[in-house]
Amino acid sequence: MTVDAELQIHEVRSAEGAEVSVVVRCLRGPVHLGAHFSRVRDSQAPIDLTVTRMVRYDRPVHVIDPVHSGLVTLHGTGAHELGPTLGTTGREVMAVIQGRTSPTP
């Protein structure tokens, strides 16, 4: 799989059923509405999450560019993989999800 989108998860705000809202920082992209994420970097944990909503500065947006942050709603499976893990140094490591980005049709 070619990876052209990465979001670093800073905080899981809410998770209900198949929907999860997270505060993210865009590491690779830009990431558009409809982007699909299929794995967690480093752990390679399988996920199947699609971006359904993005908010920056309390306004809905259609894209988040690298180095910018926002509140992103994802829909699908694998939300339990988005929390921080302990790294080899004993410090918390934030999850980074990887996938493909595509503009909303």
ZASE-687074 format. One record per atom (N, C-alpha, C): residue number from 0; x, y, z; residue in three letters. Coordinates in Angstrom, 2 decimals. Layout:
# ZASE-687074
atom k=NUM | u=X | v=Y | w=Z | r=ALA
...
# end
This chain:
# ZASE-687074
atom k=0 | u=0.84 | v=-1.19 | w=0.00 | r=MET
atom k=0 | u=0.00 | v=0.00 | w=0.00 | r=MET
atom k=0 | u=0.88 | v=1.25 | w=0.00 | r=MET
atom k=1 | u=0.53 | v=2.18 | w=-0.83 | r=THR
atom k=1 | u=1.21 | v=3.46 | w=-0.85 | r=THR
atom k=1 | u=0.60 | v=4.36 | w=0.20 | r=THR
atom k=2 | u=1.45 | v=4.96 | w=1.02 | r=VAL
atom k=2 | u=0.98 | v=5.85 | w=2.08 | r=VAL
atom k=2 | u=1.24 | v=7.28 | w=1.64 | r=VAL
atom k=3 | u=0.18 | v=8.08 | w=1.57 | r=ASP
atom k=3 | u=0.37 | v=9.50 | w=1.27 | r=ASP
atom k=3 | u=-0.33 | v=10.39 | w=2.29 | r=ASP
atom k=4 | u=-0.80 | v=9.77 | w=3.39 | r=ALA
atom k=4 | u=-1.46 | v=10.53 | w=4.45 | r=ALA
atom k=4 | u=-1.07 | v=9.96 | w=5.81 | r=ALA
atom k=5 | u=-0.72 | v=10.84 | w=6.74 | r=GLU
atom k=5 | u=-0.43 | v=10.44 | w=8.11 | r=GLU
atom k=5 | u=-1.02 | v=11.47 | w=9.07 | r=GLU
atom k=6 | u=-1.72 | v=10.98 | w=10.06 | r=LEU
atom k=6 | u=-2.25 | v=11.83 | w=11.13 | r=LEU
atom k=6 | u=-1.74 | v=11.31 | w=12.46 | r=LEU
atom k=7 | u=-1.16 | v=12.20 | w=13.26 | r=GLN
atom k=7 | u=-0.73 | v=11.83 | w=14.61 | r=GLN
atom k=7 | u=-1.88 | v=12.15 | w=15.56 | r=GLN
atom k=8 | u=-2.29 | v=11.14 | w=16.33 | r=ILE
atom k=8 | u=-3.40 | v=11.30 | w=17.26 | r=ILE
atom k=8 | u=-2.86 | v=11.91 | w=18.55 | r=ILE
atom k=9 | u=-3.41 | v=13.04 | w=18.96 | r=HIS
atom k=9 | u=-3.01 | v=13.67 | w=20.21 | r=HIS
atom k=9 | u=-3.98 | v=13.37 | w=21.34 | r=HIS
atom k=10 | u=-5.25 | v=13.20 | w=21.00 | r=GLU
atom k=10 | u=-6.26 | v=12.95 | w=22.03 | r=GLU
atom k=10 | u=-7.49 | v=12.30 | w=21.39 | r=GLU
atom k=11 | u=-8.00 | v=11.29 | w=22.04 | r=VAL
atom k=11 | u=-9.28 | v=10.71 | w=21.62 | r=VAL
atom k=11 | u=-10.35 | v=11.44 | w=22.42 | r=VAL
atom k=12 | u=-11.19 | v=12.21 | w=21.74 | r=ARG
atom k=12 | u=-12.21 | v=13.02 | w=22.40 | r=ARG
atom k=12 | u=-13.45 | v=12.20 | w=22.73 | r=ARG
atom k=13 | u=-13.90 | v=11.39 | w=21.77 | r=SER
atom k=13 | u=-15.07 | v=10.55 | w=22.02 | r=SER
atom k=13 | u=-15.04 | v=9.37 | w=21.07 | r=SER
atom k=14 | u=-15.63 | v=8.28 | w=21.52 | r=ALA
atom k=14 | u=-15.73 | v=7.07 | w=20.70 | r=ALA
atom k=14 | u=-17.05 | v=6.40 | w=21.01 | r=ALA
atom k=15 | u=-17.91 | v=6.32 | w=20.00 | r=GLU
atom k=15 | u=-19.21 | v=5.68 | w=20.15 | r=GLU
atom k=15 | u=-19.46 | v=4.81 | w=18.94 | r=GLU
atom k=16 | u=-19.62 | v=3.53 | w=19.18 | r=GLY
atom k=16 | u=-19.88 | v=2.60 | w=18.08 | r=GLY
atom k=16 | u=-18.75 | v=2.63 | w=17.07 | r=GLY
atom k=17 | u=-19.10 | v=2.92 | w=15.84 | r=ALA
atom k=17 | u=-18.11 | v=2.92 | w=14.75 | r=ALA
atom k=17 | u=-17.52 | v=4.30 | w=14.50 | r=ALA
atom k=18 | u=-17.81 | v=5.27 | w=15.37 | r=GLU
atom k=18 | u=-17.35 | v=6.64 | w=15.15 | r=GLU
atom k=18 | u=-16.44 | v=7.09 | w=16.29 | r=GLU
atom k=19 | u=-15.34 | v=7.75 | w=15.92 | r=VAL
atom k=19 | u=-14.40 | v=8.27 | w=16.91 | r=VAL
atom k=19 | u=-13.99 | v=9.68 | w=16.50 | r=VAL
atom k=20 | u=-13.92 | v=10.60 | w=17.48 | r=SER
atom k=20 | u=-13.46 | v=11.96 | w=17.24 | r=SER
atom k=20 | u=-12.12 | v=12.13 | w=17.93 | r=SER
atom k=21 | u=-11.14 | v=12.62 | w=17.18 | r=VAL
atom k=21 | u=-9.78 | v=12.73 | w=17.69 | r=VAL
atom k=21 | u=-9.17 | v=14.08 | w=17.32 | r=VAL
atom k=22 | u=-8.31 | v=14.58 | w=18.21 | r=VAL
atom k=22 | u=-7.50 | v=15.75 | w=17.91 | r=VAL
atom k=22 | u=-6.24 | v=15.23 | w=17.24 | r=VAL
atom k=23 | u=-5.92 | v=15.77 | w=16.06 | r=VAL
atom k=23 | u=-4.80 | v=15.26 | w=15.27 | r=VAL
atom k=23 | u=-3.87 | v=16.38 | w=14.83 | r=VAL
atom k=24 | u=-2.69 | v=15.96 | w=14.43 | r=ARG
atom k=24 | u=-1.75 | v=16.83 | w=13.72 | r=ARG
atom k=24 | u=-1.44 | v=16.11 | w=12.42 | r=ARG
atom k=25 | u=-1.55 | v=16.83 | w=11.31 | r=CYS
atom k=25 | u=-1.27 | v=16.24 | w=10.00 | r=CYS
atom k=25 | u=0.24 | v=16.19 | w=9.79 | r=CYS
atom k=26 | u=0.77 | v=14.98 | w=9.60 | r=LEU
atom k=26 | u=2.20 | v=14.81 | w=9.36 | r=LEU
atom k=26 | u=2.52 | v=14.66 | w=7.88 | r=LEU
atom k=27 | u=1.58 | v=14.09 | w=7.12 | r=ARG
atom k=27 | u=1.78 | v=13.91 | w=5.68 | r=ARG
atom k=27 | u=0.43 | v=14.06 | w=5.02 | r=ARG
atom k=28 | u=0.39 | v=14.70 | w=3.90 | r=GLY
atom k=28 | u=-0.88 | v=14.94 | w=3.23 | r=GLY
atom k=28 | u=-0.72 | v=15.91 | w=2.09 | r=GLY
atom k=29 | u=-1.72 | v=16.71 | w=1.85 | r=PRO
atom k=29 | u=-2.86 | v=17.06 | w=2.68 | r=PRO
atom k=29 | u=-3.84 | v=15.90 | w=2.82 | r=PRO
atom k=30 | u=-4.62 | v=15.94 | w=3.92 | r=VAL
atom k=30 | u=-5.63 | v=14.93 | w=4.18 | r=VAL
atom k=30 | u=-6.99 | v=15.57 | w=3.90 | r=VAL
atom k=31 | u=-7.76 | v=14.94 | w=3.02 | r=HIS
atom k=31 | u=-9.08 | v=15.44 | w=2.61 | r=HIS
atom k=31 | u=-10.19 | v=14.63 | w=3.27 | r=HIS
atom k=32 | u=-11.38 | v=15.20 | w=3.29 | r=LEU
atom k=32 | u=-12.56 | v=14.43 | w=3.67 | r=LEU
atom k=32 | u=-12.60 | v=13.18 | w=2.79 | r=LEU
atom k=33 | u=-12.94 | v=12.06 | w=3.36 | r=GLY
atom k=33 | u=-12.99 | v=10.81 | w=2.60 | r=GLY
atom k=33 | u=-11.69 | v=10.03 | w=2.61 | r=GLY
atom k=34 | u=-10.63 | v=10.60 | w=3.20 | r=ALA
atom k=34 | u=-9.36 | v=9.88 | w=3.28 | r=ALA
atom k=34 | u=-9.57 | v=8.58 | w=4.06 | r=ALA
atom k=35 | u=-8.85 | v=7.54 | w=3.66 | r=HIS
atom k=35 | u=-9.00 | v=6.22 | w=4.28 | r=HIS
atom k=35 | u=-7.69 | v=5.82 | w=4.95 | r=HIS
atom k=36 | u=-7.79 | v=5.40 | w=6.21 | r=PHE
atom k=36 | u=-6.62 | v=4.98 | w=6.98 | r=PHE
atom k=36 | u=-6.73 | v=3.50 | w=7.28 | r=PHE
atom k=37 | u=-5.64 | v=2.75 | w=7.00 | r=SER
atom k=37 | u=-5.71 | v=1.30 | w=7.11 | r=SER
atom k=37 | u=-4.68 | v=0.68 | w=8.06 | r=SER
atom k=38 | u=-3.81 | v=1.50 | w=8.67 | r=ARG
atom k=38 | u=-2.88 | v=0.92 | w=9.64 | r=ARG
atom k=38 | u=-2.34 | v=1.98 | w=10.59 | r=ARG
atom k=39 | u=-1.82 | v=1.48 | w=11.72 | r=VAL
atom k=39 | u=-1.16 | v=2.34 | w=12.70 | r=VAL
atom k=39 | u=0.35 | v=2.16 | w=12.51 | r=VAL
atom k=40 | u=1.06 | v=3.26 | w=12.26 | r=ARG
atom k=40 | u=2.50 | v=3.21 | w=12.03 | r=ARG
atom k=40 | u=3.20 | v=2.58 | w=13.23 | r=ARG
atom k=41 | u=4.28 | v=1.91 | w=12.99 | r=ASP
atom k=41 | u=5.12 | v=1.22 | w=13.96 | r=ASP
atom k=41 | u=4.49 | v=-0.06 | w=14.49 | r=ASP
atom k=42 | u=3.22 | v=-0.04 | w=14.88 | r=SER
atom k=42 | u=2.60 | v=-1.27 | w=15.37 | r=SER
atom k=42 | u=2.02 | v=-2.09 | w=14.20 | r=SER
atom k=43 | u=1.77 | v=-1.43 | w=13.09 | r=GLN
atom k=43 | u=1.15 | v=-2.06 | w=11.92 | r=GLN
atom k=43 | u=-0.23 | v=-2.63 | w=12.25 | r=GLN
atom k=44 | u=-0.85 | v=-2.13 | w=13.33 | r=ALA
atom k=44 | u=-2.19 | v=-2.59 | w=13.71 | r=ALA
atom k=44 | u=-3.17 | v=-2.27 | w=12.59 | r=ALA
atom k=45 | u=-3.97 | v=-3.26 | w=12.20 | r=PRO
atom k=45 | u=-4.94 | v=-3.00 | w=11.12 | r=PRO
atom k=45 | u=-6.12 | v=-2.17 | w=11.63 | r=PRO
atom k=46 | u=-6.47 | v=-1.17 | w=10.85 | r=ILE
atom k=46 | u=-7.64 | v=-0.36 | w=11.12 | r=ILE
atom k=46 | u=-8.35 | v=-0.15 | w=9.79 | r=ILE
atom k=47 | u=-9.56 | v=0.31 | w=9.83 | r=ASP
atom k=47 | u=-10.33 | v=0.61 | w=8.62 | r=ASP
atom k=47 | u=-11.20 | v=1.82 | w=8.94 | r=ASP
atom k=48 | u=-10.59 | v=3.02 | w=8.85 | r=LEU
atom k=48 | u=-11.24 | v=4.26 | w=9.26 | r=LEU
atom k=48 | u=-11.24 | v=5.28 | w=8.14 | r=LEU
atom k=49 | u=-12.36 | v=5.95 | w=7.97 | r=THR
atom k=49 | u=-12.53 | v=6.96 | w=6.93 | r=THR
atom k=49 | u=-12.87 | v=8.30 | w=7.57 | r=THR
atom k=50 | u=-12.26 | v=9.38 | w=7.08 | r=VAL
atom k=50 | u=-12.52 | v=10.72 | w=7.60 | r=VAL
atom k=50 | u=-13.90 | v=11.18 | w=7.12 | r=VAL
atom k=51 | u=-14.77 | v=11.51 | w=8.10 | r=THR
atom k=51 | u=-16.11 | v=11.96 | w=7.75 | r=THR
atom k=51 | u=-16.36 | v=13.43 | w=8.12 | r=THR
atom k=52 | u=-15.48 | v=14.00 | w=8.95 | r=ARG
atom k=52 | u=-15.64 | v=15.40 | w=9.34 | r=ARG
atom k=52 | u=-14.31 | v=15.95 | w=9.82 | r=ARG
atom k=53 | u=-14.07 | v=17.24 | w=9.54 | r=MET
atom k=53 | u=-12.86 | v=17.93 | w=9.99 | r=MET
atom k=53 | u=-13.25 | v=19.32 | w=10.48 | r=MET
atom k=54 | u=-12.65 | v=19.73 | w=11.60 | r=VAL
atom k=54 | u=-12.93 | v=21.05 | w=12.15 | r=VAL
atom k=54 | u=-11.61 | v=21.69 | w=12.54 | r=VAL
atom k=55 | u=-11.43 | v=22.95 | w=12.15 | r=ARG
atom k=55 | u=-10.27 | v=23.75 | w=12.58 | r=ARG
atom k=55 | u=-10.79 | v=25.09 | w=13.06 | r=ARG
atom k=56 | u=-10.36 | v=25.52 | w=14.22 | r=TYR
atom k=56 | u=-10.79 | v=26.81 | w=14.78 | r=TYR
atom k=56 | u=-12.31 | v=26.92 | w=14.79 | r=TYR
atom k=57 | u=-12.98 | v=25.84 | w=15.20 | r=ASP
atom k=57 | u=-14.44 | v=25.80 | w=15.33 | r=ASP
atom k=57 | u=-15.19 | v=25.93 | w=14.00 | r=ASP
atom k=58 | u=-14.50 | v=25.70 | w=12.87 | r=ARG
atom k=58 | u=-15.15 | v=25.77 | w=11.56 | r=ARG
atom k=58 | u=-14.91 | v=24.48 | w=10.79 | r=ARG
atom k=59 | u=-15.95 | v=23.95 | w=10.15 | r=PRO
atom k=59 | u=-15.77 | v=22.76 | w=9.31 | r=PRO
atom k=59 | u=-14.84 | v=23.08 | w=8.14 | r=PRO
atom k=60 | u=-13.95 | v=22.15 | w=7.82 | r=VAL
atom k=60 | u=-13.04 | v=22.30 | w=6.68 | r=VAL
atom k=60 | u=-13.07 | v=21.01 | w=5.87 | r=VAL
atom k=61 | u=-12.54 | v=21.06 | w=4.65 | r=HIS
atom k=61 | u=-12.51 | v=19.89 | w=3.78 | r=HIS
atom k=61 | u=-11.12 | v=19.28 | w=3.65 | r=HIS
atom k=62 | u=-10.12 | v=19.97 | w=4.24 | r=VAL
atom k=62 | u=-8.75 | v=19.49 | w=4.13 | r=VAL
atom k=62 | u=-7.93 | v=20.02 | w=5.31 | r=VAL
atom k=63 | u=-6.95 | v=19.19 | w=5.73 | r=ILE
atom k=63 | u=-5.97 | v=19.62 | w=6.72 | r=ILE
atom k=63 | u=-4.59 | v=19.35 | w=6.11 | r=ILE
atom k=64 | u=-3.78 | v=20.39 | w=6.06 | r=ASP
atom k=64 | u=-2.44 | v=20.30 | w=5.49 | r=ASP
atom k=64 | u=-1.42 | v=19.91 | w=6.56 | r=ASP
atom k=65 | u=-0.25 | v=19.42 | w=6.12 | r=PRO
atom k=65 | u=0.81 | v=19.07 | w=7.07 | r=PRO
atom k=65 | u=1.15 | v=20.21 | w=8.02 | r=PRO
atom k=66 | u=1.47 | v=19.82 | w=9.21 | r=VAL
atom k=66 | u=1.81 | v=20.58 | w=10.41 | r=VAL
atom k=66 | u=0.61 | v=21.24 | w=11.06 | r=VAL
atom k=67 | u=-0.55 | v=21.23 | w=10.43 | r=HIS
atom k=67 | u=-1.74 | v=21.81 | w=11.05 | r=HIS
atom k=67 | u=-2.47 | v=20.77 | w=11.87 | r=HIS
atom k=68 | u=-3.22 | v=21.25 | w=12.85 | r=SER
atom k=68 | u=-3.99 | v=20.39 | w=13.73 | r=SER
atom k=68 | u=-5.48 | v=20.63 | w=13.54 | r=SER
atom k=69 | u=-6.27 | v=19.71 | w=14.03 | r=GLY
atom k=69 | u=-7.71 | v=19.87 | w=13.95 | r=GLY
atom k=69 | u=-8.42 | v=18.74 | w=14.67 | r=GLY
atom k=70 | u=-9.74 | v=18.83 | w=14.72 | r=LEU
atom k=70 | u=-10.58 | v=17.79 | w=15.28 | r=LEU
atom k=70 | u=-11.14 | v=17.00 | w=14.10 | r=LEU
atom k=71 | u=-10.88 | v=15.70 | w=14.09 | r=VAL
atom k=71 | u=-11.27 | v=14.85 | w=12.96 | r=VAL
atom k=71 | u=-12.18 | v=13.75 | w=13.46 | r=VAL
atom k=72 | u=-13.26 | v=13.51 | w=12.72 | r=THR
atom k=72 | u=-14.15 | v=12.40 | w=13.01 | r=THR
atom k=72 | u=-13.88 | v=11.30 | w=12.01 | r=THR
atom k=73 | u=-13.67 | v=10.10 | w=12.53 | r=LEU
atom k=73 | u=-13.37 | v=8.92 | w=11.71 | r=LEU
atom k=73 | u=-14.49 | v=7.90 | w=11.91 | r=LEU
atom k=74 | u=-14.81 | v=7.17 | w=10.85 | r=HIS
atom k=74 | u=-15.86 | v=6.15 | w=10.93 | r=HIS
atom k=74 | u=-15.30 | v=4.83 | w=10.43 | r=HIS
atom k=75 | u=-15.56 | v=3.76 | w=11.16 | r=GLY
atom k=75 | u=-15.11 | v=2.44 | w=10.75 | r=GLY
atom k=75 | u=-14.69 | v=1.60 | w=11.94 | r=GLY
atom k=76 | u=-13.69 | v=0.75 | w=11.74 | r=THR
atom k=76 | u=-13.22 | v=-0.14 | w=12.80 | r=THR
atom k=76 | u=-11.77 | v=0.16 | w=13.16 | r=THR
atom k=77 | u=-11.42 | v=-0.11 | w=14.41 | r=GLY
atom k=77 | u=-10.04 | v=0.05 | w=14.85 | r=GLY
atom k=77 | u=-9.81 | v=1.23 | w=15.77 | r=GLY
atom k=78 | u=-10.86 | v=1.88 | w=16.23 | r=ALA
atom k=78 | u=-10.70 | v=3.05 | w=17.10 | r=ALA
atom k=78 | u=-9.92 | v=2.72 | w=18.36 | r=ALA
atom k=79 | u=-10.03 | v=1.49 | w=18.85 | r=HIS
atom k=79 | u=-9.32 | v=1.09 | w=20.07 | r=HIS
atom k=79 | u=-7.80 | v=1.12 | w=19.90 | r=HIS
atom k=80 | u=-7.32 | v=1.20 | w=18.67 | r=GLU
atom k=80 | u=-5.87 | v=1.25 | w=18.38 | r=GLU
atom k=80 | u=-5.31 | v=2.68 | w=18.43 | r=GLU
atom k=81 | u=-6.15 | v=3.69 | w=18.65 | r=LEU
atom k=81 | u=-5.72 | v=5.08 | w=18.51 | r=LEU
atom k=81 | u=-5.15 | v=5.71 | w=19.77 | r=LEU
atom k=82 | u=-5.20 | v=5.02 | w=20.88 | r=GLY
atom k=82 | u=-4.66 | v=5.57 | w=22.13 | r=GLY
atom k=82 | u=-3.15 | v=5.49 | w=22.17 | r=GLY
atom k=83 | u=-2.53 | v=6.21 | w=23.10 | r=PRO
atom k=83 | u=-1.07 | v=6.17 | w=23.23 | r=PRO
atom k=83 | u=-0.59 | v=4.81 | w=23.73 | r=PRO
atom k=84 | u=0.65 | v=4.49 | w=23.41 | r=THR
atom k=84 | u=1.28 | v=3.26 | w=23.88 | r=THR
atom k=84 | u=2.58 | v=3.64 | w=24.59 | r=THR
atom k=85 | u=3.15 | v=2.71 | w=25.31 | r=LEU
atom k=85 | u=4.44 | v=2.96 | w=25.96 | r=LEU
atom k=85 | u=5.56 | v=2.58 | w=24.99 | r=LEU
atom k=86 | u=6.47 | v=3.51 | w=24.77 | r=GLY
atom k=86 | u=7.61 | v=3.25 | w=23.90 | r=GLY
atom k=86 | u=8.71 | v=2.51 | w=24.64 | r=GLY
atom k=87 | u=9.81 | v=2.24 | w=23.95 | r=THR
atom k=87 | u=10.92 | v=1.50 | w=24.54 | r=THR
atom k=87 | u=11.58 | v=2.24 | w=25.70 | r=THR
atom k=88 | u=11.42 | v=3.57 | w=25.73 | r=THR
atom k=88 | u=12.00 | v=4.36 | w=26.82 | r=THR
atom k=88 | u=11.06 | v=4.49 | w=28.01 | r=THR
atom k=89 | u=9.85 | v=3.92 | w=27.90 | r=GLY
atom k=89 | u=8.88 | v=4.03 | w=28.97 | r=GLY
atom k=89 | u=8.00 | v=5.25 | w=28.88 | r=GLY
atom k=90 | u=8.19 | v=6.06 | w=27.85 | r=ARG
atom k=90 | u=7.38 | v=7.26 | w=27.66 | r=ARG
atom k=90 | u=6.22 | v=6.94 | w=26.73 | r=ARG
atom k=91 | u=5.12 | v=7.71 | w=26.88 | r=GLU
atom k=91 | u=3.97 | v=7.53 | w=26.00 | r=GLU
atom k=91 | u=4.31 | v=7.95 | w=24.58 | r=GLU
atom k=92 | u=3.87 | v=7.14 | w=23.63 | r=VAL
atom k=92 | u=4.05 | v=7.43 | w=22.21 | r=VAL
atom k=92 | u=2.66 | v=7.55 | w=21.60 | r=VAL
atom k=93 | u=2.40 | v=8.65 | w=20.92 | r=MET
atom k=93 | u=1.10 | v=8.87 | w=20.32 | r=MET
atom k=93 | u=0.99 | v=8.07 | w=19.01 | r=MET
atom k=94 | u=-0.17 | v=7.51 | w=18.78 | r=ALA
atom k=94 | u=-0.42 | v=6.73 | w=17.56 | r=ALA
atom k=94 | u=-0.36 | v=7.62 | w=16.33 | r=ALA
atom k=95 | u=0.18 | v=7.08 | w=15.25 | r=VAL
atom k=95 | u=0.17 | v=7.74 | w=13.94 | r=VAL
atom k=95 | u=-0.53 | v=6.80 | w=12.98 | r=VAL
atom k=96 | u=-1.64 | v=7.28 | w=12.39 | r=ILE
atom k=96 | u=-2.36 | v=6.43 | w=11.44 | r=ILE
atom k=96 | u=-1.91 | v=6.78 | w=10.02 | r=ILE
atom k=97 | u=-1.86 | v=5.75 | w=9.17 | r=GLN
atom k=97 | u=-1.37 | v=5.91 | w=7.81 | r=GLN
atom k=97 | u=-2.43 | v=5.44 | w=6.83 | r=GLN
atom k=98 | u=-2.47 | v=6.10 | w=5.69 | r=GLY
atom k=98 | u=-3.42 | v=5.68 | w=4.67 | r=GLY
atom k=98 | u=-3.32 | v=6.48 | w=3.39 | r=GLY
atom k=99 | u=-4.43 | v=6.49 | w=2.69 | r=ARG
atom k=99 | u=-4.53 | v=7.17 | w=1.40 | r=ARG
atom k=99 | u=-5.50 | v=8.33 | w=1.52 | r=ARG
atom k=100 | u=-5.16 | v=9.43 | w=0.91 | r=THR
atom k=100 | u=-6.04 | v=10.59 | w=0.93 | r=THR
atom k=100 | u=-6.66 | v=10.77 | w=-0.46 | r=THR
atom k=101 | u=-7.87 | v=11.24 | w=-0.46 | r=SER
atom k=101 | u=-8.53 | v=11.53 | w=-1.72 | r=SER
atom k=101 | u=-9.59 | v=12.58 | w=-1.48 | r=SER
atom k=102 | u=-9.76 | v=13.50 | w=-2.43 | r=PRO
atom k=102 | u=-10.78 | v=14.52 | w=-2.26 | r=PRO
atom k=102 | u=-12.18 | v=13.91 | w=-2.29 | r=PRO
atom k=103 | u=-13.10 | v=14.56 | w=-1.61 | r=THR
atom k=103 | u=-14.49 | v=14.14 | w=-1.67 | r=THR
atom k=103 | u=-15.01 | v=14.38 | w=-3.08 | r=THR
atom k=104 | u=-15.69 | v=13.39 | w=-3.68 | r=PRO
atom k=104 | u=-16.20 | v=13.59 | w=-5.06 | r=PRO
atom k=104 | u=-17.22 | v=14.70 | w=-5.15 | r=PRO
# end
